[in-house]
């Protein structure tokens, strides 16, 4: 998490962006509360969520971003949209991050694009992220009390599965980076969960994404 810069949106006018909007339209009667983890400056997946939700009568979109710089941009972008609620913070508590041991096991045992980087580099990213949270005094565990109908998870590479566990049971779960450390385990958990059906999945768009819907609302 480089807190000093804003970064370009990844989910922008692509297949996932369009399928976020389509999914909300398909299940509009089931959606009131939406949670996004990893909003960045709000011009990517946040924009798709907001566009999809714009026609809903009663709605709230909670958007979580840890970086102070990107959060400032996010808050400014949606300051006139009362039902979008930007939150500055880390989705989970520090003790819910993957351990370095589990990061090492993933790096060593599961072949992904993460293997393009030496383990020392991955550990450096990990250390810098936790250091930044402490240095900037960023609140942690901010997704704790939000019970979403739809959750879009695209936050830190080291918190993905912990985030999934907190929203498991939501009507709709959208995962980005399912072929990477971020949501590899979350995607596998949903594949093995008989309560969910995969609505959309693409393993070739960046590091893959999947959209899951609870079977009882299909």
N, CA, C and O of each residue as an XYZ file, in Angstrom:
872
protein
N       0.849     -1.191      0.000
C       0.000      0.000      0.000
C       0.881      1.236      0.000
O       1.416      1.626      1.038
N       1.032      1.851     -1.162
C       1.797      3.088     -1.257
C       0.858      4.253     -1.003
O       0.053      4.614     -1.862
N       0.965      4.844      0.190
C       0.007      5.869      0.599
C       0.290      7.225     -0.019
O      -0.515      8.144      0.129
N       1.407      7.370     -0.703
C       1.812      8.683     -1.188
C       1.222      9.022     -2.544
O       1.295     10.170     -2.981
N       0.632      8.026     -3.223
C       0.185      8.283     -4.587
C      -1.218      7.718     -4.819
O      -1.643      6.763     -4.170
N      -1.916      8.343     -5.764
C      -3.140      7.750     -6.301
C      -2.730      6.834     -7.449
O      -1.715      7.068     -8.104
N      -3.517      5.796     -7.689
C      -3.193      4.847     -8.748
C      -4.368      4.732     -9.711
O      -5.516      4.924     -9.310
N      -4.091      4.415    -10.993
C      -5.180      4.305    -11.966
C      -6.110      3.140    -11.614
O      -5.673      2.130    -11.062
N      -7.381      3.291    -11.937
C      -8.352      2.222    -11.699
C      -8.044      1.032    -12.603
O      -7.748      1.207    -13.785
N      -8.113     -0.185    -12.044
C      -7.932     -1.398    -12.842
C      -9.266     -1.872    -13.414
O      -9.358     -2.229    -14.589
N     -10.294     -1.871    -12.571
C     -11.618     -2.303    -13.028
C     -12.305     -1.089    -13.632
O     -12.969     -0.325    -12.931
N     -12.141     -0.920    -14.932
C     -12.635      0.294    -15.594
C     -13.027     -0.033    -17.028
O     -12.178     -0.364    -17.855
N     -14.329      0.065    -17.316
C     -14.835     -0.152    -18.674
C     -14.348     -1.471    -19.274
O     -14.030     -1.550    -20.461
N     -14.298     -2.499    -18.435
C     -13.913     -3.818    -18.923
C     -15.029     -4.804    -18.616
O     -16.115     -4.403    -18.197
N     -14.773     -6.075    -18.820
C     -15.807     -7.098    -18.624
C     -16.311     -7.132    -17.186
O     -17.516     -7.235    -16.954
N     -15.401     -7.046    -16.220
C     -15.817     -7.075    -14.821
C     -16.652     -5.846    -14.473
O     -17.672     -5.961    -13.795
N     -16.231     -4.692    -14.926
C     -16.974     -3.439    -14.720
C     -18.420     -3.596    -15.217
O     -19.366     -3.252    -14.509
N     -18.576     -4.108    -16.419
C     -19.911     -4.281    -16.999
C     -20.710     -5.339    -16.256
O     -21.922     -5.199    -16.094
N     -20.044     -6.397    -15.804
C     -20.761     -7.464    -15.116
C     -21.156     -7.080    -13.698
O     -22.121     -7.620    -13.158
N     -20.428     -6.159    -13.090
C     -20.855     -5.613    -11.799
C     -22.199     -4.911    -11.969
O     -23.133     -5.140    -11.201
N     -22.281     -4.055    -12.981
C     -23.528     -3.321    -13.255
C     -24.654     -4.290    -13.585
O     -25.763     -4.157    -13.068
N     -24.371     -5.274    -14.453
C     -25.398     -6.229    -14.875
C     -25.909     -7.051    -13.694
O     -27.109     -7.303    -13.583
N     -25.000     -7.469    -12.814
C     -25.396     -8.277    -11.655
C     -26.348     -7.498    -10.748
O     -27.344     -8.043    -10.271
N     -26.041     -6.227    -10.515
C     -26.919     -5.399     -9.676
C     -28.286     -5.246    -10.320
O     -29.305     -5.310     -9.633
N     -28.320     -5.044    -11.628
C     -29.603     -4.922    -12.325
C     -30.401     -6.226    -12.257
O     -31.623     -6.201    -12.109
N     -29.718     -7.349    -12.364
C     -30.384     -8.653    -12.339
C     -31.025     -8.945    -10.989
O     -32.073     -9.587    -10.915
N     -30.385     -8.465     -9.915
C     -30.860     -8.793     -8.563
C     -31.215     -7.525     -7.786
O     -31.014     -7.451     -6.573
N     -31.738     -6.544     -8.490
C     -32.008     -5.232     -7.883
C     -32.957     -5.319     -6.692
O     -32.824     -4.546     -5.744
N     -33.907     -6.245     -6.726
C     -34.871     -6.351     -5.632
C     -34.250     -6.936     -4.368
O     -34.837     -6.849     -3.289
N     -33.069     -7.530     -4.496
C     -32.407     -8.184     -3.362
C     -31.333     -7.304     -2.711
O     -30.778     -7.658     -1.671
N     -31.049     -6.161     -3.331
C     -29.880     -5.378     -2.915
C     -30.284     -4.051     -2.285
O     -30.981     -3.245     -2.901
N     -29.844     -3.839     -1.069
C     -29.991     -2.544     -0.411
C     -28.644     -2.037      0.107
O     -28.311     -0.862     -0.045
N     -27.876     -2.942      0.721
C     -26.595     -2.574      1.313
C     -25.460     -3.236      0.548
O     -25.432     -4.457      0.398
N     -24.525     -2.425      0.064
C     -23.382     -2.921     -0.702
C     -22.100     -2.488     -0.001
O     -21.987     -1.359      0.476
N     -21.146     -3.396      0.053
C     -19.836     -3.125      0.652
C     -18.760     -3.343     -0.398
O     -18.723     -4.377     -1.064
N     -17.888     -2.358     -0.538
C     -16.719     -2.499     -1.413
C     -15.461     -2.345     -0.579
O     -15.312     -1.368      0.155
N     -14.559     -3.305     -0.688
C     -13.253     -3.226     -0.033
C     -12.205     -2.981     -1.119
O     -12.065     -3.775     -2.049
N     -11.475     -1.879     -0.992
C     -10.466     -1.524     -1.979
C     -11.010     -0.568     -3.019
O     -10.929     -0.832     -4.219
N     -11.573      0.560     -2.553
C     -12.230      1.509     -3.464
C     -11.242      2.348     -4.251
O     -11.589      2.864     -5.314
N     -10.012      2.500     -3.756
C      -9.017      3.387     -4.351
C      -9.607      4.801     -4.432
O     -10.185      5.283     -3.457
N      -9.470      5.465     -5.575
C      -9.981      6.843     -5.700
C     -11.431      6.897     -6.160
O     -11.985      7.980     -6.349
N     -12.051      5.726     -6.341
C     -13.474      5.677     -6.634
C     -13.869      5.754     -8.083
O     -15.052      5.891     -8.396
N     -12.885      5.668     -8.996
C     -13.223      5.817    -10.414
C     -13.216      4.492    -11.175
O     -13.260      4.485    -12.405
N     -13.161      3.375    -10.453
C     -13.173      2.071    -11.094
C     -14.372      1.253    -10.654
O     -15.496      1.511    -11.085
N     -14.137      0.259     -9.792
C     -15.227     -0.600     -9.333
C     -16.282      0.185     -8.556
O     -17.467     -0.142     -8.619
N     -15.860      1.221     -7.825
C     -16.833      2.055     -7.102
C     -17.808      2.696     -8.091
O     -19.015      2.740     -7.853
N     -17.269      3.186     -9.192
C     -18.101      3.809    -10.221
C     -19.098      2.806    -10.792
O     -20.265      3.136    -11.001
N     -18.635      1.574    -11.044
C     -19.531      0.541    -11.569
C     -20.635      0.222    -10.571
O     -21.795      0.079    -10.957
N     -20.286      0.110     -9.288
C     -21.287     -0.155     -8.259
C     -22.300      0.987     -8.187
O     -23.507      0.754     -8.125
N     -21.802      2.216     -8.197
C     -22.684      3.380     -8.105
C     -23.612      3.466     -9.311
O     -24.792      3.786     -9.162
N     -23.095      3.185    -10.498
C     -23.933      3.200    -11.697
C     -25.010      2.125    -11.610
O     -26.175      2.373    -11.924
N     -24.613      0.929    -11.182
C     -25.582     -0.157    -11.066
C     -26.656      0.125    -10.035
O     -27.811     -0.261    -10.215
N     -26.277      0.806     -8.938
C     -27.210      1.062     -7.841
C     -28.040      2.316     -8.042
O     -28.979      2.555     -7.282
N     -27.726      3.109     -9.026
C     -28.351      4.437     -9.161
C     -29.873      4.377     -9.254
O     -30.547      5.306     -8.809
N     -30.428      3.312     -9.819
C     -31.875      3.225     -9.991
C     -32.575      2.552     -8.810
O     -33.803      2.463     -8.800
N     -31.826      2.078     -7.820
C     -32.432      1.433     -6.658
C     -33.084      2.482     -5.760
O     -32.574      3.596     -5.633
N     -34.192      2.134     -5.146
C     -34.916      3.084     -4.298
C     -34.194      3.330     -2.977
O     -33.861      4.468     -2.645
N     -33.960      2.283     -2.243
C     -33.286      2.393     -0.947
C     -31.943      1.700     -1.049
O     -31.870      0.501     -1.319
N     -30.875      2.465     -0.831
C     -29.559      1.851     -1.008
C     -28.500      2.585     -0.194
O     -28.621      3.775      0.095
N     -27.458      1.835      0.165
C     -26.271      2.402      0.790
C     -25.064      1.660      0.240
O     -25.034      0.430      0.220
N     -24.076      2.413     -0.202
C     -22.817      1.844     -0.681
C     -21.703      2.273      0.259
O     -21.338      3.447      0.307
N     -21.166      1.319      1.005
C     -20.013      1.561      1.868
C     -18.749      1.228      1.085
O     -18.589      0.111      0.593
N     -17.852      2.209      0.974
C     -16.630      2.008      0.199
C     -15.428      2.204      1.117
O     -15.256      3.267      1.712
N     -14.605      1.178      1.225
C     -13.466      1.197      2.143
C     -12.172      1.402      1.367
O     -11.910      0.708      0.385
N     -11.365      2.362      1.816
C     -10.041      2.602      1.243
C      -9.075      2.973      2.369
O      -9.358      3.869      3.165
N      -7.944      2.289      2.431
C      -6.986      2.508      3.517
C      -6.063      3.701      3.265
O      -5.738      4.438      4.196
N      -5.641      3.894      2.024
C      -4.685      4.963      1.707
C      -5.303      6.336      1.949
O      -6.345      6.639      1.368
N      -4.701      7.171      2.779
C      -5.245      8.514      3.024
C      -5.361      9.359      1.759
O      -6.324     10.107      1.593
N      -4.378      9.236      0.868
C      -4.396     10.025     -0.368
C      -5.542      9.593     -1.267
O      -6.289     10.430     -1.774
N      -5.681      8.288     -1.465
C      -6.750      7.791     -2.330
C      -8.120      7.996     -1.683
O      -9.106      8.251     -2.375
N      -8.175      7.886     -0.360
C      -9.446      8.131      0.326
C      -9.903      9.576      0.145
O     -11.091      9.836     -0.044
N      -8.961     10.510      0.203
C      -9.304     11.918     -0.014
C      -9.944     12.111     -1.383
O     -10.939     12.826     -1.506
N      -9.382     11.479     -2.415
C      -9.950     11.553     -3.766
C     -11.336     10.906     -3.812
O     -12.258     11.431     -4.436
N     -11.465      9.763     -3.145
C     -12.733      9.031     -3.100
C     -13.834      9.885     -2.464
O     -14.938      9.998     -2.997
N     -13.513     10.473     -1.331
C     -14.490     11.280     -0.604
C     -14.917     12.500     -1.417
O     -16.093     12.866     -1.433
N     -13.958     13.120     -2.087
C     -14.253     14.287     -2.914
C     -15.148     13.903     -4.094
O     -16.072     14.635     -4.449
N     -14.862     12.756     -4.691
C     -15.596     12.322     -5.883
C     -17.080     12.091     -5.569
O     -17.938     12.373     -6.406
N     -17.386     11.585     -4.378
C     -18.770     11.210     -4.063
C     -19.392     12.100     -2.992
O     -20.357     11.703     -2.339
N     -18.851     13.288     -2.810
C     -19.339     14.154     -1.731
C     -20.787     14.594     -1.929
O     -21.450     14.963     -0.960
N     -21.284     14.564     -3.144
C     -22.666     14.980     -3.398
C     -23.617     13.796     -3.560
O     -24.784     13.969     -3.911
N     -23.107     12.596     -3.302
C     -23.945     11.392     -3.418
C     -24.164     10.861     -2.004
O     -23.305     10.182     -1.442
N     -25.324     11.181     -1.443
C     -25.549     10.951     -0.010
C     -25.539      9.482      0.379
O     -25.229      9.150      1.523
N     -25.874      8.595     -0.554
C     -25.963      7.170     -0.209
C     -24.633      6.432     -0.388
O     -24.550      5.239     -0.096
N     -23.598      7.121     -0.861
C     -22.251      6.544     -0.903
C     -21.503      6.987      0.350
O     -21.355      8.182      0.604
N     -21.038      6.021      1.125
C     -20.418      6.281      2.421
C     -18.956      5.826      2.408
O     -18.672      4.672      2.729
N     -18.020      6.720      2.040
C     -16.605      6.355      2.048
C     -16.100      6.166      3.484
O     -16.455      6.925      4.385
N     -15.266      5.141      3.678
C     -14.685      4.837      4.983
C     -13.177      4.711      4.814
O     -12.705      3.934      3.983
N     -12.425      5.468      5.593
C     -10.964      5.368      5.570
C     -10.522      4.351      6.617
O     -10.747      4.542      7.812
N      -9.902      3.288      6.168
C      -9.443      2.295      7.127
C      -9.024      1.003      6.454
O      -9.209      0.814      5.252
N      -8.456      0.119      7.259
C      -8.121     -1.230      6.818
C      -9.305     -2.138      7.134
O      -9.871     -2.071      8.225
N      -9.669     -2.964      6.202
C     -10.883     -3.779      6.329
C     -10.875     -4.647      7.585
O     -11.895     -4.775      8.261
N      -9.722     -5.243      7.897
C      -9.625     -6.167      9.020
C      -8.595     -5.663     10.025
O      -7.850     -4.721      9.756
N      -8.569     -6.308     11.183
C      -7.570     -5.967     12.199
C      -6.216     -6.561     11.814
O      -6.146     -7.511     11.034
N      -5.150     -6.000     12.362
C      -3.801     -6.444     12.005
C      -3.591     -7.922     12.325
O      -2.873     -8.614     11.603
N      -4.207     -8.410     13.397
C      -4.013     -9.822     13.746
C      -4.795    -10.760     12.832
O      -4.690    -11.979     12.961
N      -5.580    -10.200     11.907
C      -6.313    -11.015     10.940
C      -5.608    -11.077      9.587
O      -6.061    -11.785      8.687
N      -4.510    -10.346      9.437
C      -3.689    -10.461      8.235
C      -3.128    -11.879      8.118
O      -2.959    -12.567      9.125
N      -2.847    -12.306      6.912
C      -2.090    -13.540      6.732
C      -0.783    -13.429      7.511
O      -0.201    -12.349      7.610
N      -0.332    -14.537      8.056
C       0.989    -14.539      8.683
C       2.051    -14.653      7.593
O       1.759    -15.056      6.467
N       3.271    -14.298      7.936
C       4.354    -14.464      6.959
C       4.538    -15.941      6.603
O       4.913    -16.279      5.480
N       4.271    -16.804      7.565
C       4.377    -18.239      7.292
C       3.388    -18.684      6.236
O       3.738    -19.467      5.353
N       2.134    -18.188      6.312
C       1.128    -18.566      5.323
C       1.412    -17.925      3.969
O       1.111    -18.514      2.930
N       1.987    -16.726      3.972
C       2.404    -16.090      2.711
C       3.509    -16.929      2.064
O       3.496    -17.154      0.853
N       4.452    -17.386      2.869
C       5.556    -18.199      2.346
C       5.037    -19.513      1.766
O       5.483    -19.937      0.700
N       4.101    -20.157      2.458
C       3.539    -21.411      1.960
C       2.836    -21.205      0.628
O       3.000    -22.005     -0.294
N       2.055    -20.137      0.524
C       1.380    -19.845     -0.741
C       2.405    -19.643     -1.849
O       2.275    -20.211     -2.934
N       3.422    -18.835     -1.575
C       4.454    -18.527     -2.574
C       5.182    -19.789     -3.028
O       5.533    -19.926     -4.199
N       5.402    -20.699     -2.098
C       6.183    -21.903     -2.406
C       5.355    -23.011     -3.053
O       5.883    -23.797     -3.840
N       4.058    -23.081     -2.730
C       3.272    -24.249     -3.114
C       2.259    -24.008     -4.225
O       1.873    -24.945     -4.924
N       1.821    -22.755     -4.396
C       0.765    -22.478     -5.378
C       1.319    -21.589     -6.485
O       1.592    -20.413     -6.247
N       1.489    -22.127     -7.690
C       2.077    -21.335     -8.776
C       1.122    -20.263     -9.289
O       0.065    -20.577     -9.836
N       1.496    -19.003     -9.111
C       0.727    -17.860     -9.614
C       1.726    -16.809    -10.086
O       2.937    -17.028    -10.052
N       1.203    -15.665    -10.528
C       2.093    -14.586    -10.948
C       2.909    -14.028     -9.790
O       3.898    -13.327    -10.003
N       2.495    -14.336     -8.571
C       3.274    -13.910     -7.411
C       4.686    -14.492     -7.451
O       5.622    -13.902     -6.913
N       4.833    -15.661     -8.096
C       6.141    -16.302     -8.177
C       7.123    -15.560     -9.082
O       8.307    -15.893     -9.134
N       6.616    -14.543     -9.801
C       7.520    -13.713    -10.597
C       8.398    -12.840     -9.694
O       9.397    -12.276    -10.140
N       8.011    -12.738     -8.433
C       8.742    -11.914     -7.474
C       9.348    -12.804     -6.401
O       8.688    -13.731     -5.932
N      10.588    -12.547     -6.002
C      11.177    -13.331     -4.913
C      10.410    -13.122     -3.618
O       9.786    -12.082     -3.409
N      10.468    -14.125     -2.756
C       9.736    -14.062     -1.495
C      10.153    -12.845     -0.673
O       9.330    -12.259      0.029
N      11.414    -12.466     -0.756
C      11.902    -11.301     -0.006
C      11.157    -10.026     -0.432
O      10.859     -9.167      0.398
N      10.863     -9.915     -1.727
C      10.120     -8.753     -2.226
C       8.694     -8.759     -1.699
O       8.174     -7.717     -1.300
N       8.056     -9.931     -1.694
C       6.693    -10.054     -1.194
C       6.647     -9.693      0.298
O       5.741     -8.993      0.749
N       7.630    -10.178      1.045
C       7.713     -9.834      2.472
C       7.925     -8.330      2.671
O       7.427     -7.749      3.635
N       8.660     -7.715      1.763
C       8.877     -6.260      1.847
C       7.555     -5.513      1.656
O       7.276     -4.548      2.366
N       6.740     -5.964      0.691
C       5.413     -5.360      0.505
C       4.580     -5.509      1.782
O       3.927     -4.569      2.235
N       4.624     -6.700      2.335
C       3.863     -7.018      3.545
C       4.281     -6.098      4.698
O       3.439     -5.504      5.371
N       5.591     -5.994      4.910
C       6.103     -5.169      6.011
C       5.745     -3.696      5.816
O       5.361     -3.013      6.766
N       5.872     -3.217      4.589
C       5.573     -1.807      4.312
C       4.091     -1.502      4.518
O       3.735     -0.419      4.982
N       3.237     -2.449      4.177
C       1.805     -2.227      4.355
C       1.454     -2.091      5.828
O       0.742     -1.165      6.218
N       1.950     -3.008      6.642
C       1.651     -2.942      8.071
C       2.289     -1.719      8.725
O       1.707     -1.108      9.621
N       3.487     -1.368      8.268
C       4.148     -0.169      8.790
C       3.348      1.083      8.453
O       3.214      1.980      9.285
N       2.812      1.145      7.221
C       2.028      2.308      6.790
C       0.761      2.451      7.623
O       0.382      3.562      7.992
N       0.103      1.329      7.922
C      -1.124      1.385      8.725
C      -0.824      1.983     10.100
O      -1.584      2.804     10.613
N       0.289      1.560     10.682
C       0.652      2.071     12.004
C       1.118      3.529     11.918
O       0.754      4.346     12.764
N       1.919      3.854     10.901
C       2.465      5.206     10.768
C       1.362      6.235     10.558
O       1.379      7.303     11.169
N       0.402      5.912      9.693
C      -0.679      6.839      9.386
C      -1.840      6.713     10.378
O      -2.851      7.404     10.255
N      -1.683      5.838     11.341
C      -2.731      5.622     12.352
C      -4.079      5.312     11.693
O      -5.114      5.870     12.058
N      -4.035      4.413     10.720
C      -5.228      4.053      9.951
C      -6.110      3.117     10.782
O      -5.617      2.115     11.299
N      -7.389      3.422     10.917
C      -8.292      2.530     11.661
C      -8.311      1.136     11.033
O      -8.175      0.996      9.818
N      -8.479      0.122     11.857
C      -8.518     -1.258     11.352
C      -9.851     -1.908     11.722
O     -10.552     -1.455     12.627
N     -10.177     -2.966     11.012
C     -11.412     -3.698     11.275
C     -12.673     -2.924     10.919
O     -13.717     -3.110     11.544
N     -12.579     -2.050      9.908
C     -13.698     -1.133      9.645
C     -14.886     -1.789      8.933
O     -15.958     -1.190      8.845
N     -14.706     -3.018      8.422
C     -15.835     -3.703      7.774
C     -16.650     -4.526      8.770
O     -17.651     -5.146      8.413
N     -16.209     -4.518     10.002
C     -16.713     -5.436     11.036
C     -18.232     -5.443     11.171
O     -18.833     -6.516     11.217
N     -18.862     -4.282     11.236
C     -20.289     -4.208     11.557
C     -21.186     -4.059     10.330
O     -22.401     -3.912     10.466
N     -20.604     -4.094      9.147
C     -21.394     -3.937      7.923
C     -21.870     -5.311      7.448
O     -21.060     -6.218      7.257
N     -23.166     -5.461      7.261
C     -23.750     -6.724      6.803
C     -24.312     -6.514      5.396
O     -25.475     -6.140      5.246
N     -23.501     -6.750      4.372
C     -23.930     -6.391      3.012
C     -24.807     -7.452      2.351
O     -24.717     -8.642      2.653
N     -25.649     -6.984      1.450
C     -26.320     -7.899      0.530
C     -25.358     -8.300     -0.583
O     -25.342     -9.445     -1.035
N     -24.556     -7.329     -1.013
C     -23.535     -7.565     -2.038
C     -22.198     -7.064     -1.515
O     -22.103     -5.945     -1.011
N     -21.174     -7.886     -1.634
C     -19.821     -7.488     -1.230
C     -18.877     -7.640     -2.412
O     -18.829     -8.693     -3.047
N     -18.127     -6.584     -2.704
C     -17.073     -6.625     -3.717
C     -15.741     -6.519     -2.977
O     -15.478     -5.518     -2.310
N     -14.903     -7.547     -3.094
C     -13.664     -7.624     -2.329
C     -12.467     -7.491     -3.259
O     -12.212     -8.356     -4.096
N     -11.740     -6.392     -3.098
C     -10.559     -6.132     -3.939
C      -9.562     -5.273     -3.153
O      -9.074     -4.257     -3.647
N      -9.274     -5.698     -1.930
C      -8.414     -4.915     -1.054
C      -6.969     -5.384     -1.065
O      -6.392     -5.625     -2.125
N      -6.397     -5.512      0.106
C      -4.998     -5.912      0.232
C      -4.792     -7.366     -0.184
O      -5.677     -8.196      0.026
N      -3.637     -7.687     -0.770
C      -3.344     -9.087     -1.090
C      -3.313     -9.982      0.146
O      -3.490    -11.196      0.039
N      -3.090     -9.391      1.312
C      -2.848    -10.185      2.518
C      -4.061    -10.266      3.444
O      -3.961    -10.804      4.547
N      -5.204     -9.737      3.006
C      -6.400     -9.755      3.853
C      -7.609    -10.386      3.167
O      -8.688    -10.448      3.755
N      -7.442    -10.850      1.942
C      -8.582    -11.297      1.143
C      -9.426    -12.372      1.793
O     -10.649    -12.248      1.854
N      -8.787    -13.431      2.282
C      -9.572    -14.539      2.840
C     -10.249    -14.135      4.139
O     -11.371    -14.561      4.414
N      -9.579    -13.317      4.938
C     -10.193    -12.817      6.180
C     -11.435    -11.992      5.860
O     -12.439    -12.073      6.568
N     -11.365    -11.196      4.788
C     -12.532    -10.417      4.362
C     -13.659    -11.337      3.907
O     -14.823    -11.126      4.249
N     -13.305    -12.352      3.140
C     -14.320    -13.300      2.660
C     -15.069    -13.945      3.829
O     -16.293    -14.070      3.795
N     -14.333    -14.350      4.855
C     -14.968    -14.996      6.002
C     -15.989    -14.077      6.673
O     -16.982    -14.547      7.229
N     -15.743    -12.769      6.618
C     -16.649    -11.804      7.255
C     -17.921    -11.582      6.443
O     -18.946    -11.200      7.008
N     -17.878    -11.812      5.132
C     -19.071    -11.583      4.304
C     -19.693    -12.882      3.801
O     -20.708    -12.851      3.106
N     -19.096    -14.021      4.143
C     -19.663    -15.307      3.724
C     -21.120    -15.380      4.178
O     -21.426    -15.151      5.348
N     -21.991    -15.694      3.267
C     -23.426    -15.684      3.552
C     -24.152    -14.533      2.884
O     -25.380    -14.536      2.798
N     -23.394    -13.537      2.406
C     -24.013    -12.436      1.660
C     -24.692    -12.978      0.405
O     -24.320    -14.035     -0.104
N     -25.675    -12.257     -0.082
C     -26.414    -12.727     -1.256
C     -25.525    -12.811     -2.488
O     -25.648    -13.739     -3.287
N     -24.623    -11.835     -2.642
C     -23.742    -11.780     -3.812
C     -22.332    -11.438     -3.338
O     -22.142    -10.525     -2.535
N     -21.353    -12.176     -3.842
C     -19.953    -11.913     -3.506
C     -19.163    -11.804     -4.810
O     -19.205    -12.699     -5.654
N     -18.451    -10.700     -4.958
C     -17.623    -10.458     -6.146
C     -16.165    -10.442     -5.711
O     -15.784     -9.694     -4.811
N     -15.353    -11.274     -6.358
C     -13.933    -11.401     -6.019
C     -13.074    -10.992     -7.207
O     -13.328    -11.412     -8.336
N     -12.066    -10.179     -6.955
C     -11.052     -9.898     -7.982
C      -9.749    -10.559     -7.551
O      -9.519    -10.774     -6.361
N      -8.897    -10.881     -8.525
C      -7.586    -11.515     -8.270
C      -7.739    -12.897     -7.650
O      -7.154    -13.191     -6.607
N      -8.534    -13.743     -8.303
C      -8.772    -15.088     -7.784
C      -7.647    -16.058     -8.141
O      -7.602    -17.173     -7.622
N      -6.743    -15.641     -9.018
C      -5.580    -16.474     -9.342
C      -4.325    -15.927     -8.679
O      -3.210    -16.203     -9.121
N      -4.507    -15.168     -7.638
C      -3.379    -14.608     -6.903
C      -3.642    -14.788     -5.416
O      -4.692    -15.293     -5.018
N      -2.696    -14.378     -4.611
C      -2.785    -14.607     -3.171
C      -4.001    -13.913     -2.561
O      -4.520    -14.355     -1.536
N      -4.455    -12.827     -3.186
C      -5.555    -12.039     -2.623
C      -6.817    -12.863     -2.410
O      -7.366    -12.892     -1.309
N      -7.280    -13.539     -3.470
C      -8.562    -14.250     -3.345
C      -8.537    -15.665     -3.910
O      -9.580    -16.214     -4.265
N      -7.349    -16.254     -3.993
C      -7.263    -17.662     -4.415
C      -8.078    -18.539     -3.467
O      -8.896    -19.345     -3.911
N      -7.855    -18.383     -2.160
C      -8.538    -19.227     -1.178
C     -10.030    -18.906     -1.099
O     -10.846    -19.807     -0.906
N     -10.390    -17.636     -1.245
C     -11.800    -17.240     -1.208
C     -12.557    -17.894     -2.366
O     -13.659    -18.413     -2.185
N     -11.958    -17.864     -3.546
C     -12.579    -18.453     -4.736
C     -12.760    -19.955     -4.562
O     -13.806    -20.505     -4.907
N     -11.737    -20.617     -4.025
C     -11.837    -22.064     -3.812
C     -12.918    -22.384     -2.786
O     -13.643    -23.369     -2.926
N     -13.023    -21.542     -1.746
C     -14.057    -21.761     -0.729
C     -15.448    -21.661     -1.340
O     -16.326    -22.456     -1.007
N     -15.660    -20.700     -2.224
C     -16.968    -20.542     -2.861
C     -17.245    -21.669     -3.857
O     -18.390    -22.091     -4.018
N     -16.218    -22.143     -4.509
C     -16.384    -23.293     -5.413
C     -16.891    -24.514     -4.654
O     -17.623    -25.338     -5.203
N     -16.500    -24.622     -3.399
C     -16.881    -25.773     -2.580
C     -18.092    -25.503     -1.698
O     -18.454    -26.335     -0.866
N     -18.717    -24.350     -1.874
C     -19.874    -23.971     -1.066
C     -21.152    -24.234     -1.863
O     -21.427    -23.550     -2.849
N     -21.912    -25.205     -1.439
C     -23.111    -25.606     -2.187
C     -24.228    -24.574     -2.148
O     -25.230    -24.719     -2.848
N     -24.066    -23.534     -1.340
C     -25.098    -22.504     -1.250
C     -24.960    -21.435     -2.337
O     -25.839    -20.586     -2.488
N     -23.855    -21.476     -3.096
C     -23.589    -20.437     -4.093
C     -23.468    -21.011     -5.489
O     -23.020    -22.140     -5.687
N     -23.882    -20.195     -6.456
C     -23.724    -20.494     -7.876
C     -22.820    -19.425     -8.484
O     -22.960    -18.244     -8.169
N     -21.902    -19.829     -9.347
C     -21.035    -18.865    -10.021
C     -21.783    -18.263    -11.201
O     -22.170    -18.968    -12.133
N     -21.978    -16.957    -11.149
C     -22.715    -16.255    -12.201
C     -21.792    -15.864    -13.347
O     -22.126    -16.067    -14.514
N     -20.624    -15.302    -13.013
C     -19.627    -14.925    -14.009
C     -18.251    -15.302    -13.484
O     -17.988    -15.232    -12.284
N     -17.370    -15.704    -14.408
C     -15.983    -15.996    -14.030
C     -15.113    -15.865    -15.270
O     -15.481    -16.327    -16.351
N     -13.972    -15.242    -15.108
C     -13.001    -15.129    -16.201
C     -11.611    -15.252    -15.602
O     -11.187    -14.416    -14.805
N     -10.913    -16.295    -15.991
C      -9.573    -16.549    -15.461
C      -8.485    -15.842    -16.259
O      -7.310    -15.908    -15.897
N      -8.863    -15.171    -17.334
C      -7.862    -14.553    -18.207
C      -7.814    -13.034    -18.091
O      -6.902    -12.408    -18.632
N      -8.772    -12.429    -17.398
C      -8.772    -10.972    -17.222
C      -7.902    -10.646    -16.012
O      -8.275    -10.941    -14.877
N      -6.750    -10.040    -16.256
C      -5.766     -9.786    -15.205
C      -5.502    -11.081    -14.422
O      -5.072    -12.076    -15.005
N      -5.755    -11.073    -13.122
C      -5.557    -12.279    -12.305
C      -6.875    -13.002    -12.018
O      -6.993    -13.732    -11.034
N      -7.856    -12.790    -12.887
C      -9.116    -13.513    -12.781
C     -10.095    -12.872    -11.813
O      -9.708    -12.214    -10.847
N     -11.383    -13.085    -12.100
C     -12.428    -12.619    -11.186
C     -13.566    -13.624    -11.198
O     -13.681    -14.438    -12.114
N     -14.401    -13.560    -10.180
C     -15.609    -14.384    -10.157
C     -16.706    -13.655     -9.405
O     -16.443    -12.888     -8.478
N     -17.953    -13.909     -9.824
C     -19.133    -13.328     -9.183
C     -20.041    -14.479     -8.769
O     -20.438    -15.304     -9.591
N     -20.359    -14.518     -7.484
C     -21.122    -15.622     -6.902
C     -22.449    -15.126     -6.344
O     -22.524    -14.065     -5.725
N     -23.501    -15.920     -6.577
C     -24.845    -15.568     -6.111
C     -25.384    -16.716     -5.272
O     -25.251    -17.885     -5.634
N     -25.991    -16.368     -4.152
C     -26.605    -17.396     -3.311
C     -27.749    -18.053     -4.067
O     -28.555    -17.364     -4.692
N     -27.826    -19.353     -4.018
C     -28.790    -20.095     -4.833
C     -30.235    -19.771     -4.485
O     -31.117    -19.873     -5.338
N     -30.484    -19.382     -3.241
C     -31.874    -19.154     -2.854
C     -32.473    -17.882     -3.454
O     -33.678    -17.658     -3.335
N     -31.649    -17.038     -4.102
C     -32.214    -15.844     -4.752
C     -32.189    -15.967     -6.281
O     -32.597    -15.047     -6.990
N     -31.712    -17.100     -6.774
C     -31.687    -17.304     -8.232
C     -33.101    -17.636     -8.751
O     -33.286    -17.841     -9.950
